[in-house]
Amino acid sequence: MLLKNISDLNAEKEMAVIINYNTKLVTTLALLSTMRYAGMRVLLIECDSSDGSLDFFLSLMKRYKFDILKAPLRDHGLTLDWIFGQIESEKVLLVDSDLEIKTSSIISFFRDYIDEPAVFGCGFINGPGWLNDPIFRELKGALYHERPWMPLTFLKVAPVRDAISHGKSFAAFRLDNEYSLLGKLAKVRLQYKLIGRILGKGPAKLRNHFYGLKPAVVYYDTGAQIFEYLRYEKNLYFASLPEPFHPRFVTHFFGITRNVRNLQDTHGGGGLSKIRDLVLKRLMEVYGEKVS
């Protein structure tokens, strides 16, 4: 069904959500694999694509049962804030548009734990760790905050909505931890570049602790702040496997959407052209779909 508003969506206990922006080819793989292995209704959010995505998915809808909702293109984290603030489902499975689920076993694992009262979500844990590769540019040397691996994560709506109501967000951001124990001085340093240059880097003892460390900069990637609030302030749990185990269960064509939005950004898997033939082969051989 093509929806006008997210409120038009039939209430479901579980709902899978895929966000598409100009990645029709890999999004089709994500959509078909989710329908095959997740066993739940799928909502495809179409964000102002110019590659013929909407017409293509409307035609696909004649043969498969899923919903489409048109929405403006926004920062990924802000789109997730909006989804969790509006959707009527009890649980949401977030599936990246550049991910293929290869087996139902990972979804079964999620379902084994998601209904435990003390659990707010299931998935893979990403971080913490140091961003030491030069590709991170101004974030090189920052501490990467622990978070769910967002390409595939199953979250309860109620606790996430509670986090958002308390000012938390899925949006990614950089936290300057220099002089953080000095309160207002740290804020002044951030606001005035000259003062920042004069003060320079402060001693580690003036920084807040993160995982027993005192980093100068902490990077909260998408979902990290929500995770921090629910895990460490609300004392809820995230049933998980370590992120390096994900290739056993899914294929993630990392960086495809990022590259579409910024052709200069080839961090990760790079552009669609590098994986086009593989995706077309998977679509034909596994799902019987030919995509032009």
TINUDREN-370843 format. One record per residue: residue in one letter; residue number from 0; x, y, z of N, C-alpha, C in turn. Coordinates in Angstrom, 3 decimals. Example, Ala and Ser with C-alpha at 12.3 -4.5 7.8 and 13.67 -1.06 7.14 Angstrom:
BEGIN
NODE lumza pamar       nu       nv       nw      cau      cav      caw       cu       cv       cw
NODE     A     0   13.190   -5.690    7.800   12.300   -4.500    7.800   13.200   -3.300    7.800
NODE     S     1   12.850   -2.250    7.080   13.670   -1.060    7.140   12.900    0.030    7.870
END
This chain:
BEGIN
NODE lumza pamar       nu       nv       nw      cau      cav      caw       cu       cv       cw
NODE     M     0    0.836   -1.190    0.000    0.000    0.000    0.000    0.882    1.255    0.000
NODE     L     1    0.513    2.229   -0.803    1.188    3.521   -0.792    0.499    4.397    0.237
NODE     L     2    1.235    4.790    1.265    0.667    5.540    2.380    0.905    7.034    2.216
NODE     K     3   -0.020    7.821    2.722    0.146    9.271    2.742    0.841    9.727    4.012
NODE     N     4    0.551    9.036    5.114    1.127    9.376    6.413    1.494    8.096    7.139
NODE     I     5    2.477    8.180    8.009    2.874    7.000    8.769    1.737    6.545    9.690
NODE     S     6    0.845    7.459   10.058   -0.294    7.113   10.901   -1.302    6.234   10.164
NODE     D     7   -1.211    6.189    8.829   -2.108    5.333    8.036   -1.676    3.874    8.065
NODE     L     8   -0.508    3.612    8.615    0.029    2.259    8.669   -0.752    1.430    9.677
NODE     N     9   -1.165    0.245    9.270   -1.859   -0.646   10.190   -0.943   -1.008   11.354
NODE     A    10   -1.492   -0.994   12.560   -0.701   -1.326   13.745   -0.260   -2.781   13.681
NODE     E    11    1.015   -3.003   13.858    1.592   -4.342   13.860    2.499   -4.467   15.078
NODE     K    12    2.561   -5.657   15.676    3.475   -5.841   16.794    4.922   -5.663   16.349
NODE     E    13    5.214   -6.180   15.161    6.562   -6.072   14.610    6.497   -5.423   13.230
NODE     M    14    7.445   -4.571   12.938    7.496   -3.919   11.636    8.960   -3.735   11.230
NODE     A    15    9.297   -4.172   10.026   10.628   -3.915    9.488   10.586   -2.615    8.698
NODE     V    16   11.632   -1.797    8.822   11.692   -0.501    8.149   12.986   -0.407    7.343
NODE     I    17   12.840   -0.057    6.068   13.979    0.168    5.175   13.837    1.567    4.592
NODE     I    18   14.905    2.353    4.608   14.886    3.715    4.080   15.655    3.748    2.771
NODE     N    19   15.013    4.213    1.701   15.630    4.231    0.375   15.863    5.645   -0.124
NODE     Y    20   17.083    5.859   -0.640   17.378    7.106   -1.352   18.318    6.784   -2.509
NODE     N    21   17.770    6.703   -3.701   18.563    6.497   -4.917   19.420    5.233   -4.899
NODE     T    22   18.953    4.206   -4.208   19.689    2.938   -4.186   18.737    1.793   -4.526
NODE     K    23   17.973    1.975   -5.584   16.934    1.021   -5.975   17.450   -0.409   -6.026
NODE     L    24   18.629   -0.609   -6.590   19.148   -1.953   -6.803   19.395   -2.682   -5.484
NODE     V    25   20.208   -2.093   -4.612   20.509   -2.767   -3.343   19.298   -2.754   -2.407
NODE     T    26   18.460   -1.733   -2.500   17.256   -1.697   -1.674   16.325   -2.848   -2.020
NODE     T    27   16.264   -3.221   -3.288   15.452   -4.366   -3.693   15.948   -5.639   -3.021
NODE     L    28   17.271   -5.786   -2.951   17.847   -6.948   -2.275   17.514   -6.927   -0.785
NODE     A    29   17.605   -5.759   -0.166   17.255   -5.635    1.250   15.780   -5.965    1.469
NODE     L    30   14.932   -5.448    0.604   13.484   -5.658    0.726   13.111   -7.128    0.585
NODE     L    31   13.588   -7.773   -0.471   13.220   -9.169   -0.725   13.780  -10.100    0.342
NODE     S    32   14.999   -9.831    0.802   15.577  -10.694    1.842   14.858  -10.510    3.169
NODE     T    33   14.439   -9.286    3.461   13.698   -9.039    4.708   12.348   -9.733    4.665
NODE     M    34   11.651   -9.651    3.539   10.362  -10.324    3.425   10.517  -11.839    3.535
NODE     R    35   11.616  -12.361    3.009   11.814  -13.819    3.051   12.186  -14.302    4.439
NODE     Y    36   13.078  -13.593    5.131   13.653  -14.140    6.357   13.143  -13.528    7.663
NODE     A    37   12.569  -12.335    7.615   12.161  -11.688    8.867   10.761  -12.079    9.311
NODE     G    38    9.899  -12.430    8.371    8.557  -12.863    8.743    7.726  -11.777    9.385
NODE     M    39    7.884  -10.531    8.902    7.091   -9.424    9.428    6.786   -8.444    8.303
NODE     R    40    5.803   -7.572    8.515    5.448   -6.580    7.510    6.619   -5.620    7.306
NODE     V    41    6.797   -5.160    6.078    7.908   -4.273    5.751    7.374   -2.921    5.298
NODE     L    42    7.923   -1.865    5.871    7.640   -0.493    5.452    8.872    0.045    4.742
NODE     L    43    8.705    0.406    3.480    9.778    1.021    2.710    9.548    2.525    2.679
NODE     I    44   10.482    3.284    3.230   10.371    4.736    3.247   11.195    5.282    2.085
NODE     E    45   10.516    5.919    1.144   11.125    6.439   -0.071   11.381    7.932    0.083
NODE     C    46   12.664    8.322    0.016   13.068    9.697    0.322   13.537   10.455   -0.926
NODE     D    47   12.598   10.928   -1.704   12.909   11.862   -2.814   13.941   11.325   -3.793
NODE     S    48   13.880   10.037   -4.120   14.835    9.458   -5.066   14.598    9.980   -6.474
NODE     S    49   15.671   10.010   -7.261   15.581   10.447   -8.656   15.995    9.332   -9.618
NODE     D    50   16.091    8.092   -9.120   16.528    6.971   -9.951   15.372    6.068  -10.372
NODE     G    51   14.132    6.571  -10.254   12.968    5.772  -10.626   12.533    4.794   -9.552
NODE     S    52   13.034    4.980   -8.332   12.734    4.047   -7.241   11.236    3.909   -6.988
NODE     L    53   10.528    5.039   -6.888    9.120    4.974   -6.505    8.315    4.163   -7.509
NODE     D    54    8.452    4.448   -8.781    7.703    3.710   -9.795    8.091    2.234   -9.789
NODE     F    55    9.380    1.961   -9.611    9.823    0.573   -9.592    9.202   -0.188   -8.417
NODE     F    56    9.253    0.402   -7.224    8.727   -0.308   -6.052    7.198   -0.403   -6.078
NODE     L    57    6.539    0.570   -6.694    5.088    0.462   -6.868    4.750   -0.709   -7.783
NODE     S    58    5.562   -0.929   -8.813    5.331   -2.078   -9.685    5.630   -3.389   -8.961
NODE     L    59    6.665   -3.366   -8.107    7.007   -4.562   -7.338    5.905   -4.908   -6.336
NODE     M    60    5.210   -3.895   -5.876    4.146   -4.086   -4.904    2.985   -4.925   -5.454
NODE     K    61    2.892   -5.021   -6.773    1.838   -5.829   -7.384    2.066   -7.319   -7.136
NODE     R    62    3.329   -7.686   -6.824    3.667   -9.095   -6.618    4.088   -9.410   -5.195
NODE     Y    63    4.368   -8.388   -4.407    4.786   -8.602   -3.028    3.983   -7.684   -2.106
NODE     K    64    3.795   -8.151   -0.887    3.002   -7.384    0.073    3.923   -6.587    0.996
NODE     F    65    3.979   -5.285    0.791    4.716   -4.383    1.673    4.123   -2.987    1.506
NODE     D    66    4.550   -2.049    2.321    4.027   -0.687    2.291    5.116    0.290    1.892
NODE     I    67    4.692    1.374    1.250    5.605    2.449    0.862    5.104    3.759    1.447
NODE     L    68    6.017    4.511    2.005    5.702    5.843    2.528    6.708    6.834    1.966
NODE     K    69    6.238    7.880    1.325    7.130    8.931    0.840    7.459    9.875    1.995
NODE     A    70    8.732   10.269    2.079    9.164   11.168    3.151   10.320   12.014    2.632
NODE     P    71   10.505   13.205    3.172   11.637   14.044    2.733   12.964   13.441    3.165
NODE     L    72   14.014   13.734    2.405   15.350   13.281    2.742   15.900   14.152    3.872
NODE     R    73   16.273   13.494    4.974   16.836   14.188    6.126   18.061   13.426    6.620
NODE     D    74   18.737   13.995    7.580   19.796   13.274    8.264   19.232   11.945    8.774
NODE     H    75   20.010   10.879    8.629   19.516    9.545    8.951   19.016    9.453   10.397
NODE     G    76   19.784   10.014   11.317   19.382    9.956   12.721   18.072   10.676   12.993
NODE     L    77   17.867   11.815   12.344   16.630   12.565   12.537   15.435   11.824   11.934
NODE     T    78   15.659   11.129   10.820   14.589   10.306   10.248   14.199    9.193   11.219
NODE     L    79   15.185    8.587   11.869   14.887    7.541   12.846   14.142    8.111   14.054
NODE     D    80   14.511    9.298   14.509   13.763    9.951   15.598   12.292   10.093   15.219
NODE     W    81   12.053   10.537   13.997   10.683   10.736   13.506    9.931    9.414   13.434
NODE     I    82   10.581    8.369   12.921    9.923    7.068   12.809    9.492    6.559   14.174
NODE     F    83   10.405    6.568   15.127   10.085    6.023   16.450    9.113    6.919   17.225
NODE     G    84    9.030    8.166   16.844    8.067    9.049   17.477    6.657    8.886   16.946
NODE     Q    85    6.527    8.255   15.759    5.229    8.182   15.096    4.668    6.772   14.934
NODE     I    86    5.514    5.798   14.742    5.052    4.463   14.373    4.297    3.801   15.525
NODE     E    87    3.271    3.023   15.175    2.417    2.408   16.190    2.821    0.986   16.548
NODE     S    88    3.837    0.452   15.901    4.283   -0.910   16.190    4.960   -0.980   17.550
NODE     E    89    4.979   -2.177   18.131    5.646   -2.379   19.412    7.156   -2.527   19.246
NODE     K    90    7.551   -3.139   18.110    8.974   -3.400   17.858    9.276   -3.071   16.405
NODE     V    91   10.461   -2.521   16.158   10.869   -2.150   14.806   12.218   -2.787   14.489
NODE     L    92   12.261   -3.482   13.356   13.503   -4.030   12.838   14.039   -3.052   11.802
NODE     L    93   15.172   -2.427   12.081   15.795   -1.505   11.144   16.730   -2.284   10.227
NODE     V    94   16.503   -2.158    8.920   17.316   -2.850    7.927   17.878   -1.807    6.974
NODE     D    95   19.199   -1.714    6.879   19.810   -0.769    5.944   19.453   -1.145    4.507
NODE     S    96   19.351   -0.133    3.674   19.011   -0.383    2.274   20.128   -1.091    1.527
NODE     D    97   21.333   -1.128    2.089   22.443   -1.816    1.435   22.845   -3.088    2.184
NODE     L    98   21.843   -3.780    2.729   22.089   -5.005    3.490   21.188   -6.129    2.992
NODE     E    99   21.744   -7.325    2.890   20.954   -8.512    2.575   20.978   -9.462    3.764
NODE     I   100   19.816   -9.828    4.262   19.717  -10.868    5.289   19.862  -12.211    4.590
NODE     K   101   20.753  -13.071    5.088   21.032  -14.337    4.411   20.390  -15.537    5.092
NODE     T   102   19.904  -15.363    6.321   19.335  -16.492    7.060   18.335  -15.980    8.092
NODE     S   103   17.341  -16.803    8.381   16.352  -16.427    9.395   16.874  -16.648   10.809
NODE     S   104   18.036  -17.306   10.947   18.530  -17.638   12.285   18.831  -16.399   13.107
NODE     I   105   19.300  -15.333   12.480   19.601  -14.123   13.248   18.316  -13.467   13.743
NODE     I   106   17.256  -13.524   12.949   15.969  -12.978   13.389   15.406  -13.829   14.526
NODE     S   107   15.604  -15.135   14.437   15.169  -16.026   15.525   15.895  -15.701   16.820
NODE     F   108   17.193  -15.412   16.704   17.965  -15.007   17.881   17.382  -13.737   18.492
NODE     F   109   17.056  -12.763   17.659   16.464  -11.523   18.157   15.159  -11.814   18.908
NODE     R   110   14.326  -12.651   18.303   13.014  -12.937   18.908   13.133  -13.733   20.211
NODE     D   111   14.223  -14.449   20.365   14.416  -15.200   21.609   14.567  -14.280   22.815
NODE     Y   112   15.005  -13.015   22.572   15.325  -12.123   23.686   14.522  -10.823   23.714
NODE     I   113   13.962  -10.402   22.607   13.386   -9.060   22.532   12.238   -8.843   23.503
NODE     D   114   11.510   -9.896   23.865   10.350   -9.717   24.747   10.680   -9.811   26.226
NODE     E   115   11.948  -10.026   26.547   12.340   -9.987   27.959   12.107   -8.572   28.495
NODE     P   116   11.508   -8.422   29.672   11.169   -7.083   30.191   12.354   -6.134   30.301
NODE     A   117   13.533   -6.659   30.596   14.696   -5.792   30.806   15.477   -5.523   29.524
NODE     V   118   14.978   -6.007   28.387   15.675   -5.847   27.109   15.014   -4.752   26.286
NODE     F   119   15.818   -3.816   25.746   15.259   -2.769   24.880   15.544   -3.022   23.408
NODE     G   120   16.454   -3.958   23.116   16.746   -4.233   21.722   17.700   -5.399   21.556
NODE     C   121   17.869   -5.810   20.286   18.752   -6.917   19.950   19.512   -6.572   18.673
NODE     G   122   20.681   -7.166   18.539   21.448   -6.919   17.324   22.907   -7.251   17.525
NODE     F   123   23.764   -6.424   16.952   25.213   -6.552   17.087   25.743   -5.293   17.768
NODE     I   124   26.746   -5.458   18.620   27.338   -4.309   19.308   28.520   -3.774   18.505
NODE     N   125   28.488   -2.480   18.262   29.504   -1.777   17.487   30.298   -0.873   18.438
NODE     G   126   31.576   -1.162   18.649   32.381   -0.351   19.552   32.257   -0.835   20.989
NODE     P   127   32.922   -0.109   21.936   33.747    1.081   21.727   35.114    0.745   21.131
NODE     G   128   35.762    1.777   20.600   37.087    1.590   20.029   37.646    2.920   19.553
NODE     W   129   38.930    2.916   19.217   39.599    4.134   18.769   39.496    4.278   17.261
NODE     L   130   39.268    5.493   16.783   39.241    5.784   15.360   40.640    6.220   14.937
NODE     N   131   41.455    5.261   14.564   42.868    5.548   14.293   43.217    5.628   12.816
NODE     D   132   42.304    5.208   11.946   42.592    5.238   10.511   42.516    6.675    9.990
NODE     P   133   43.439    7.095    9.121   43.419    8.464    8.570   42.132    8.817    7.827
NODE     I   134   41.363    7.807    7.390   40.121    8.096    6.661   39.116    8.846    7.532
NODE     F   135   39.295    8.818    8.858   38.360    9.491    9.754   38.635   10.992    9.865
NODE     R   136   39.694   11.448    9.236   40.022   12.862    9.138   39.997   13.545   10.513
NODE     E   137   39.101   14.518   10.713   39.107   15.278   11.966   38.708   14.438   13.173
NODE     L   138   38.144   13.256   12.935   37.787   12.368   14.044   38.894   11.370   14.367
NODE     K   139   39.991   11.428   13.628   41.097   10.500   13.884   41.581   10.667   15.325
NODE     G   140   41.670    9.560   16.036   42.079    9.578   17.429   40.944    9.676   18.417
NODE     A   141   39.711    9.875   17.909   38.555    9.954   18.799   38.151    8.563   19.282
NODE     L   142   37.451    8.526   20.394   36.894    7.277   20.893   35.508    7.085   20.278
NODE     Y   143   35.306    5.946   19.653   34.016    5.616   19.041   33.124    5.022   20.115
NODE     H   144   32.001    5.687   20.384   31.111    5.267   21.469   30.380    3.977   21.114
NODE     E   145   30.193    3.149   22.105   29.426    1.909   21.945   28.016    2.211   21.440
NODE     R   146   27.518    1.364   20.548   26.170    1.557   20.010   25.692    0.264   19.353
NODE     P   147   24.392    0.165   19.008   23.956   -0.956   18.178   24.545   -0.797   16.780
NODE     W   148   24.858   -1.905   16.137   25.253   -1.875   14.725   23.987   -1.599   13.930
NODE     M   149   23.833   -0.376   13.437   22.564    0.088   12.920   22.104   -0.566   11.610
NODE     P   150   22.970   -1.152   10.780   22.456   -1.789    9.569   21.409   -2.872    9.820
NODE     L   151   21.449   -3.516   10.992   20.422   -4.488   11.346   20.260   -4.493   12.854
NODE     T   152   19.176   -3.932   13.324   18.928   -3.907   14.770   17.430   -3.920   15.036
NODE     F   153   17.043   -4.612   16.099   15.637   -4.807   16.466   15.406   -4.068   17.779
NODE     L   154   14.514   -3.080   17.777   14.339   -2.211   18.933   12.880   -2.133   19.360
NODE     K   155   12.664   -2.107   20.670   11.327   -1.850   21.201   11.024   -0.357   21.071
NODE     V   156    9.829   -0.041   20.632    9.483    1.349   20.382    9.337    2.135   21.683
NODE     A   157    8.682    1.568   22.682    8.372    2.317   23.910    9.620    2.869   24.601
NODE     P   158   10.654    2.069   24.892   11.834    2.643   25.547   12.587    3.636   24.663
NODE     V   159   12.620    3.397   23.355   13.277    4.353   22.461   12.517    5.668   22.461
NODE     R   160   11.203    5.601   22.442   10.386    6.821   22.480   10.605    7.561   23.797
NODE     D   161   10.785    6.815   24.879   11.080    7.440   26.178   12.413    8.180   26.115
NODE     A   162   13.408    7.573   25.496   14.710    8.230   25.358   14.587    9.529   24.567
NODE     I   163   13.826    9.485   23.476   13.642   10.686   22.651   12.912   11.771   23.441
NODE     S   164   11.930   11.366   24.248   11.189   12.345   25.061   12.079   13.002   26.110
NODE     H   165   13.192   12.366   26.446   14.149   12.931   27.405   15.313   13.635   26.697
NODE     G   166   15.094   14.010   25.451   16.067   14.824   24.735   17.160   14.052   24.028
NODE     K   167   17.069   12.729   23.992   18.077   11.928   23.300   17.688   11.791   21.828
NODE     S   168   18.661   11.445   20.993   18.411   11.384   19.559   19.274   10.303   18.920
NODE     F   169   18.803    9.788   17.783   19.615    8.876   16.980   20.716    9.622   16.241
NODE     A   170   20.633   10.937   16.160   21.566   11.723   15.344   23.010   11.563   15.836
NODE     A   171   23.922   11.475   14.890   25.349   11.364   15.213   25.911   12.731   15.593
NODE     F   172   26.898   12.741   16.486   27.545   13.997   16.856   28.909   13.727   17.482
NODE     R   173   29.724   14.772   17.490   31.060   14.741   18.094   30.997   15.431   19.454
NODE     L   174   31.571   14.795   20.478   31.630   15.379   21.823   33.071   15.741   22.145
NODE     D   175   33.331   17.024   22.385   34.653   17.474   22.814   34.745   17.275   24.321
NODE     N   176   35.654   16.420   24.732   35.765   16.054   26.145   36.861   16.821   26.882
NODE     E   177   37.552   17.736   26.191   38.595   18.533   26.849   37.972   19.435   27.920
NODE     Y   178   38.598   19.495   29.056   38.167   20.367   30.166   36.722   20.091   30.608
NODE     S   179   36.186   18.914   30.291   34.771   18.643   30.570   34.457   18.709   32.063
NODE     L   180   35.419   18.398   32.906   35.180   18.442   34.358   35.139   19.868   34.896
NODE     L   181   35.505   20.837   34.052   35.463   22.237   34.489   34.166   22.927   34.083
NODE     G   182   33.236   22.160   33.571   31.897   22.667   33.296   31.851   23.823   32.315
NODE     K   183   31.554   25.023   32.804   31.335   26.193   31.948   32.568   26.570   31.138
NODE     L   184   33.750   26.351   31.683   34.970   26.678   30.945   35.065   25.841   29.671
NODE     A   185   34.660   24.576   29.774   34.692   23.704   28.594   33.770   24.241   27.513
NODE     K   186   32.587   24.732   27.916   31.639   25.274   26.948   32.170   26.566   26.324
NODE     V   187   32.812   27.399   27.146   33.391   28.643   26.624   34.475   28.318   25.596
NODE     R   188   35.313   27.333   25.900   36.382   26.948   24.985   35.814   26.512   23.633
NODE     L   189   34.710   25.795   23.660   34.100   25.337   22.413   33.500   26.492   21.620
NODE     Q   190   32.969   27.490   22.322   32.275   28.594   21.664   33.230   29.622   21.079
NODE     Y   191   34.391   29.755   21.673   35.332   30.784   21.227   36.653   30.146   20.796
NODE     K   192   36.903   30.151   19.491   38.055   29.452   18.934   39.377   29.993   19.472
NODE     L   193   39.455   31.330   19.689   40.700   31.907   20.177   41.046   31.353   21.554
NODE     I   194   40.054   31.310   22.445   40.292   30.758   23.787   40.717   29.302   23.672
NODE     G   195   40.073   28.596   22.728   40.416   27.190   22.528   41.857   27.019   22.106
NODE     R   196   42.337   27.906   21.233   43.717   27.807   20.781   44.696   28.128   21.910
NODE     I   197   44.325   29.088   22.749   45.197   29.470   23.870   45.292   28.332   24.891
NODE     L   198   44.113   27.767   25.217   44.089   26.702   26.217   44.690   25.414   25.679
NODE     G   199   44.448   25.151   24.390   44.969   23.926   23.792   44.383   22.694   24.458
NODE     K   200   45.112   21.603   24.345   44.660   20.366   24.966   44.947   20.392   26.458
NODE     G   201   43.965   19.970   27.211   44.119   19.957   28.654   44.641   18.624   29.155
NODE     P   202   45.032   18.563   30.423   45.485   17.297   30.997   44.332   16.300   31.053
NODE     A   203   44.666   15.027   30.925   43.637   13.985   30.883   42.770   13.986   32.142
NODE     K   204   43.317   14.440   33.270   42.559   14.399   34.518   41.376   15.372   34.518
NODE     L   205   41.335   16.285   33.532   40.213   17.212   33.434   39.121   16.712   32.482
NODE     R   206   39.278   15.468   31.982   38.295   14.893   31.074   37.415   13.877   31.799
NODE     N   207   36.205   13.719   31.297   35.308   12.692   31.818   35.774   11.305   31.395
NODE     H   208   35.395   10.301   32.203   35.705    8.918   31.888   34.714    8.353   30.876
NODE     F   209   35.204    7.540   29.956   34.392    6.726   29.065   35.039    5.352   28.994
NODE     Y   210   34.389    4.355   29.552   34.901    2.979   29.539   36.280    2.889   30.184
NODE     G   211   36.485    3.660   31.239   37.763    3.644   31.927   38.847    4.449   31.229
NODE     L   212   38.482    5.139   30.152   39.433    5.943   29.393   39.066    7.424   29.502
NODE     K   213   39.999    8.297   29.121   39.734    9.739   29.154   40.082   10.352   27.799
NODE     P   214   39.253   10.084   26.793   39.549   10.573   25.439   39.339   12.072   25.317
NODE     A   215   40.061   12.697   24.396   39.854   14.120   24.128   38.562   14.358   23.362
NODE     V   216   38.222   13.410   22.491   37.020   13.516   21.663   36.310   12.170   21.668
NODE     V   217   34.976   12.219   21.752   34.151   11.014   21.673   33.191   11.186   20.502
NODE     Y   218   33.123   10.174   19.646   32.192   10.245   18.525   30.991    9.347   18.787
NODE     Y   219   29.817    9.978   18.857   28.552    9.265   18.993   27.992    9.066   17.582
NODE     D   220   28.162    7.877   17.032   27.596    7.585   15.722   26.084    7.368   15.868
NODE     T   221   25.397    7.206   14.748   23.940    7.058   14.756   23.495    6.002   15.767
NODE     G   222   22.625    6.399   16.690   22.075    5.484   17.678   22.829    5.399   18.981
NODE     A   223   24.037    5.962   19.055   24.867    5.806   20.250   24.257    6.490   21.471
NODE     Q   224   23.693    7.681   21.284   23.131    8.392   22.434   21.893    7.681   22.981
NODE     I   225   21.065    7.142   22.089   19.906    6.361   22.518   20.374    5.145   23.314
NODE     F   226   21.396    4.465   22.785   21.939    3.290   23.458   22.479    3.657   24.838
NODE     E   227   23.254    4.717   24.922   23.847    5.127   26.193   22.774    5.377   27.245
NODE     Y   228   21.718    6.072   26.850   20.639    6.393   27.798   19.936    5.127   28.277
NODE     L   229   19.555    4.253   27.358   18.776    3.074   27.733   19.621    2.040   28.471
NODE     R   230   20.886    1.899   28.068   21.730    0.888   28.715   22.274    1.360   30.051
NODE     Y   231   22.760    2.606   30.127   23.496    3.025   31.311   22.729    3.972   32.236
NODE     E   232   21.674    4.606   31.740   20.837    5.418   32.625   19.584    4.664   33.060
NODE     K   233   19.001    3.905   32.137   17.783    3.149   32.470   18.082    1.713   32.858
NODE     N   234   19.335    1.280   32.737   19.763   -0.064   33.125   18.993   -1.169   32.414
NODE     L   235   18.683   -0.931   31.138   18.091   -1.966   30.300   19.203   -2.660   29.516
NODE     Y   236   18.854   -3.744   28.840   19.868   -4.552   28.176   19.647   -4.624   26.667
NODE     F   237   20.762   -4.838   25.961   20.743   -5.025   24.518   21.319   -6.400   24.243
NODE     A   238   20.467   -7.361   23.870   20.913   -8.725   23.598   21.681   -8.724   22.287
NODE     S   239   22.942   -9.175   22.306   23.778   -8.902   21.137   24.875   -9.927   20.911
NODE     L   240   25.386   -9.862   19.689   26.628  -10.515   19.296   27.615   -9.406   18.938
NODE     P   241   28.913   -9.664   18.992   29.882   -8.648   18.556   29.727   -8.350   17.065
NODE     E   242   29.921   -7.100   16.687   29.733   -6.677   15.294   30.549   -7.490   14.287
NODE     P   243   31.800   -7.928   14.597   32.555   -8.692   13.599   31.905  -10.010   13.183
NODE     F   244   30.884  -10.469   13.927   30.217  -11.723   13.573   29.125  -11.541   12.518
NODE     H   245   28.816  -10.292   12.153   27.642  -10.090   11.287   27.742  -10.768    9.920
NODE     P   246   28.941  -10.935    9.302   28.960  -11.576    7.977   28.443  -13.011    7.963
NODE     R   247   28.329  -13.648    9.127   27.753  -14.993    9.174   26.265  -14.970    8.826
NODE     F   248   25.628  -13.833    9.026   24.176  -13.758    8.912   23.680  -12.802    7.827
NODE     V   249   24.484  -11.802    7.500   24.051  -10.791    6.531   25.231  -10.390    5.647
NODE     T   250   24.905   -9.805    4.503   25.908   -9.136    3.678   25.616   -7.649    3.707
NODE     H   251   26.599   -6.862    4.100   26.413   -5.411    4.164   27.322   -4.757    3.136
NODE     F   252   26.709   -4.132    2.126   27.465   -3.414    1.100   27.740   -2.007    1.621
NODE     F   253   28.683   -1.928    2.530   28.917   -0.734    3.340   29.231    0.504    2.501
NODE     G   254   28.528    1.585    2.794   28.871    2.868    2.217   28.130    3.239    0.948
NODE     I   255   27.186    2.405    0.476   26.528    2.669   -0.801   25.676    3.945   -0.737
NODE     T   256   24.809    4.055    0.270   23.967    5.247    0.383   24.812    6.490    0.630
NODE     R   257   25.850    6.366    1.446   26.735    7.502    1.717   27.383    7.988    0.426
NODE     N   258   27.786    7.048   -0.416   28.431    7.407   -1.673   27.445    8.063   -2.634
NODE     V   259   26.185    7.597   -2.628   25.165    8.205   -3.485   24.944    9.664   -3.098
NODE     R   260   24.957    9.952   -1.805   24.744   11.323   -1.336   25.978   12.194   -1.534
NODE     N   261   27.156   11.561   -1.544   28.402   12.307   -1.721   29.360   11.438   -2.506
NODE     L   262   29.494   11.714   -3.800   30.297   10.870   -4.681   31.768   10.830   -4.277
NODE     Q   263   32.208   11.823   -3.502   33.600   11.850   -3.053   33.836   10.927   -1.864
NODE     D   264   32.749   10.462   -1.243   32.863    9.622   -0.051   32.859    8.159   -0.466
NODE     T   265   34.012    7.538   -0.489   34.118    6.126   -0.847   34.549    5.291    0.356
NODE     H   266   34.372    5.842    1.569   34.717    5.108    2.786   33.874    3.838    2.854
NODE     G   267   34.516    2.716    3.062   33.792    1.462    3.121   33.825    0.769    1.768
NODE     G   268   32.663    0.331    1.310   32.582   -0.428    0.076   32.690    0.411   -1.168
NODE     G   269   32.498    1.712   -1.050   32.583    2.584   -2.211   31.275    2.641   -2.969
NODE     G   270   31.355    2.905   -4.258   30.162    3.151   -5.044   29.437    1.898   -5.486
NODE     L   271   28.209    2.119   -5.969   27.344    1.049   -6.428   27.955    0.274   -7.584
NODE     S   272   28.722    0.956   -8.438   29.293    0.296   -9.608   30.171   -0.892   -9.234
NODE     K   273   30.772   -0.847   -8.042   31.680   -1.909   -7.627   30.951   -3.198   -7.265
NODE     I   274   29.681   -3.098   -6.894   28.965   -4.300   -6.443   27.722   -4.575   -7.288
NODE     R   275   27.523   -3.795   -8.347   26.313   -3.925   -9.166   26.116   -5.358   -9.692
NODE     D   276   27.151   -5.937  -10.289   27.013   -7.266  -10.888   26.684   -8.321   -9.834
NODE     L   277   27.302   -8.214   -8.670   27.037   -9.164   -7.591   25.585   -9.066   -7.133
NODE     V   278   25.090   -7.849   -6.971   23.712   -7.663   -6.514   22.720   -8.173   -7.559
NODE     L   279   22.975   -7.863   -8.835   22.098   -8.351   -9.901   22.062   -9.877   -9.926
NODE     K   280   23.217  -10.490   -9.716   23.283  -11.954   -9.694   22.492  -12.514   -8.526
NODE     R   281   22.627  -11.917   -7.345   21.880  -12.375   -6.175   20.370  -12.227   -6.398
NODE     L   282   19.969  -11.118   -6.958   18.546  -10.885   -7.201   17.968  -11.927   -8.158
NODE     M   283   18.702  -12.281   -9.187   18.206  -13.236  -10.167   18.263  -14.664   -9.639
NODE     E   284   19.415  -15.064   -9.086   19.598  -16.460   -8.699   18.877  -16.839   -7.421
NODE     V   285   18.776  -15.913   -6.477   18.182  -16.234   -5.191   16.700  -15.869   -5.117
NODE     Y   286   16.344  -14.731   -5.751   14.980  -14.230   -5.606   14.192  -14.214   -6.918
NODE     G   287   14.853  -14.560   -8.009   14.152  -14.618   -9.293   13.700  -13.283   -9.830
NODE     E   288   14.422  -12.224   -9.487   14.038  -10.879   -9.914   15.114  -10.268  -10.808
NODE     K   289   14.687   -9.741  -11.937   15.574   -9.035  -12.829   15.300   -7.545  -12.720
NODE     V   290   16.330   -6.790  -12.334   16.179   -5.350  -12.143   17.010   -4.631  -13.179
NODE     S   291   16.398   -3.765  -13.943   17.120   -3.016  -14.974   17.759   -1.791  -14.373
END
